[in-house]
Amino acid sequence: MDDETFWNLIEDCRRETPDPDERLAWLRGRLSQMPELEIVQFQICLDRVLTPTFTWDMWAAADMIFGWCSDDSFFYFRLWLVGLGREEFEKAALDPDSLAGTPQVRALAGRSPRAWGDHEWPEWEELDYVAGAAFEAVTGKPHEDFHDALDAQDVKDPEPRHPVGDRWDVNRADEARRFPNLSALFPAVERA
């Protein structure tokens, strides 16, 4: 599966429904109609596509939006970015501050994360499991066999061990200025 096919699937599921659970069901159904190798390649493509967002700048953007973002939440946030579609994803990968212009992020501004609805959370953990679920449905094999099928493709993990760039503190006013648009939407008391 190439990037174009991957993104077409993501865009098609976005057109089907805004609901993340319904999108997953749609993707699982579509992947379940594909050959076993294509399902495995969807996961490989997802892992490859995520790589440019594994940066300290993107983590800082997530920190601004969430108030603080753990490593697991950062991974789920990056999966959520994929769900925004190719155009928004690629724009954010180049300039994380551009997330301030997306309606999904703007809808969270000025509200405590405790007030965010389940479908508003900027995380989409389940996207990482959709290919495995489709693989199990198609093959009848257990989930461990999906990982064996991934390993059999002999594809090196494209992601570096650590985020790219320099780590910085979004709670320091001088550093938060690096993302003026997100800082305006998600001001922190410490930045005042």
DAFENUR-V866211 format. One record per pair of residues at least 4 apart in sequence whose ideal C-beta (glycine too) atoms are under 8 Angstrom apart, sorted by sequence separation. I is the first residue (numbers start at 0). GAP is how many residues later the second one is. D is the distance in whole Angstrom. If there is no record, write none. Layout:
# DAFENUR-V866211
((I;GAP;D) (I;GAP;D))
This chain:
# DAFENUR-V866211
((0;4;5) (1;4;7) (2;4;6) (3;4;6) (4;4;7) (5;4;7) (6;4;6) (7;4;6) (8;4;6) (9;4;6) (10;4;7) (11;4;7) (12;4;8) (13;4;8) (18;4;7) (19;4;6) (20;4;7) (21;4;6) (22;4;6) (23;4;6) (24;4;6) (25;4;6) (26;4;6) (27;4;6) (28;4;7) (29;4;7) (33;4;4) (34;4;7) (35;4;7) (36;4;6) (37;4;7) (38;4;7) (39;4;7) (40;4;6) (41;4;6) (42;4;6) (43;4;6) (44;4;6) (45;4;6) (46;4;7) (49;4;7) (53;4;7) (54;4;7) (55;4;6) (56;4;7) (57;4;7) (58;4;6) (59;4;7) (60;4;7) (61;4;6) (62;4;7) (64;4;8) (68;4;5) (69;4;7) (70;4;7) (71;4;6) (72;4;6) (73;4;7) (74;4;7) (75;4;6) (76;4;7) (77;4;7) (78;4;7) (79;4;7) (83;4;4) (84;4;6) (85;4;6) (86;4;6) (87;4;6) (88;4;6) (89;4;7) (90;4;7) (91;4;6) (93;4;8) (97;4;8) (100;4;8) (101;4;7) (102;4;6) (103;4;7) (104;4;7) (110;4;5) (111;4;8) (115;4;4) (116;4;8) (124;4;8) (125;4;7) (128;4;6) (129;4;6) (130;4;6) (131;4;7) (132;4;6) (133;4;6) (134;4;6) (135;4;7) (140;4;4) (142;4;7) (143;4;7) (144;4;6) (145;4;7) (146;4;6) (147;4;6) (148;4;7) (159;4;6) (162;4;7) (167;4;8) (171;4;6) (172;4;7) (178;4;6) (179;4;6) (180;4;7) (181;4;6) (182;4;6) (186;4;6) (187;4;8) (0;5;6) (16;5;4) (17;5;8) (33;5;6) (52;5;5) (62;5;6) (68;5;5) (83;5;6) (99;5;6) (100;5;7) (107;5;8) (110;5;7) (115;5;6) (135;5;7) (140;5;7) (149;5;8) (169;5;7) (170;5;7) (186;5;7) (15;6;7) (16;6;6) (62;6;5) (91;6;6) (98;6;5) (99;6;7) (134;6;7) (135;6;7) (138;6;7) (168;6;5) (169;6;5) (176;6;7) (15;7;7) (30;7;8) (31;7;8) (61;7;4) (65;7;7) (80;7;7) (81;7;6) (90;7;5) (91;7;5) (135;7;6) (167;7;5) (175;7;5) (30;8;5) (33;8;8) (68;8;7) (80;8;5) (83;8;7) (107;8;6) (112;8;8) (182;8;7) (13;9;7) (16;9;7) (169;9;8) (12;10;4) (15;10;5) (58;10;7) (91;10;8) (134;10;8) (135;10;7) (167;10;7) (30;11;6) (61;11;7) (65;11;8) (80;11;6) (131;11;6) (134;11;4) (61;12;5) (64;12;8) (80;12;8) (107;12;6) (175;12;7) (12;13;5) (106;13;6) (169;13;8) (11;14;8) (12;14;5) (87;14;6) (107;14;7) (131;14;4) (134;14;7) (58;15;5) (61;15;5) (130;15;7) (175;15;5) (57;16;8) (103;16;8) (12;17;8) (104;17;7) (170;17;5) (172;17;8) (8;18;6) (11;18;7) (83;18;6) (103;18;7) (169;18;7) (171;18;7) (172;18;4) (170;19;4) (171;19;7) (172;19;7) (57;20;7) (83;20;7) (170;20;6) (8;21;6) (169;21;8) (8;22;8) (53;24;7) (52;25;5) (49;28;5) (52;28;6) (49;29;7) (60;31;8) (49;32;7) (8;33;7) (48;33;6) (57;34;7) (64;34;7) (57;35;7) (60;35;4) (5;36;6) (45;36;7) (52;36;8) (59;36;7) (60;36;7) (0;37;6) (57;38;5) (60;38;6) (5;39;4) (52;39;7) (56;39;5) (0;40;4) (4;40;8) (5;40;7) (48;40;8) (52;40;5) (64;40;6) (0;41;5) (51;41;4) (54;41;8) (79;41;8) (82;41;5) (2;42;6) (6;42;8) (79;42;5) (81;42;7) (0;43;8) (1;43;7) (5;43;6) (64;43;6) (79;43;5) (0;44;5) (78;44;7) (79;44;4) (82;44;7) (2;45;8) (76;45;6) (78;45;4) (81;45;6) (2;46;7) (66;46;6) (76;46;6) (78;46;6) (65;47;6) (75;47;4) (79;47;8) (75;48;6) (78;48;4) (75;49;4) (78;49;6) (72;50;6) (74;50;8) (74;53;8) (65;56;8) (64;57;6) (22;60;7) (61;60;8) (19;63;7) (13;69;7) (13;71;6) (9;72;6) (9;73;7) (10;74;6) (9;75;6) (10;75;7) (109;75;8) (9;76;7) (108;76;4) (104;77;8) (108;77;6) (6;78;8) (6;79;4) (99;79;8) (105;79;7) (100;80;7) (104;80;7) (45;81;7) (96;81;8) (99;81;3) (45;82;7) (96;82;4) (99;82;5) (95;83;7) (96;83;7) (97;83;7) (98;83;6) (96;84;5) (99;84;7) (45;85;7) (96;85;5) (99;85;5) (95;86;8) (41;88;8) (42;88;4) (41;89;5) (42;89;7) (39;91;7) (38;92;5) (41;92;8) (38;95;5) (39;95;7) (38;96;5) (19;99;6) (30;99;7) (35;99;7) (38;99;6) (18;100;6) (26;100;8) (30;100;6) (33;100;8) (17;101;8) (23;102;5) (27;102;5) (31;102;5) (35;102;6) (23;103;7) (26;103;5) (30;103;4) (35;103;6) (42;103;8) (19;104;6) (33;104;8) (58;104;6) (20;105;8) (27;105;5) (31;105;5) (53;105;5) (57;105;8) (19;106;7) (23;106;6) (27;106;5) (31;106;6) (39;106;7) (43;106;7) (53;106;7) (63;106;5) (26;107;8) (42;107;6) (50;107;5) (55;107;5) (62;107;5) (50;108;5) (54;108;5) (55;108;7) (56;108;6) (58;108;8) (59;108;6) (27;109;7) (39;109;5) (43;109;6) (49;109;7) (53;109;5) (54;109;5) (55;109;4) (39;110;6) (46;110;7) (47;110;5) (53;110;6) (54;110;5) (55;110;6) (59;110;5) (43;111;5) (46;111;6) (55;111;5) (40;112;8) (46;112;7) (55;112;6) (63;112;7) (35;113;7) (39;113;6) (63;115;6) (64;117;7) (59;118;7) (60;118;6) (63;118;5) (59;119;7) (63;119;7) (66;119;8) (56;121;8) (60;121;6) (63;121;8) (64;121;6) (66;121;8) (63;122;5) (63;124;8))
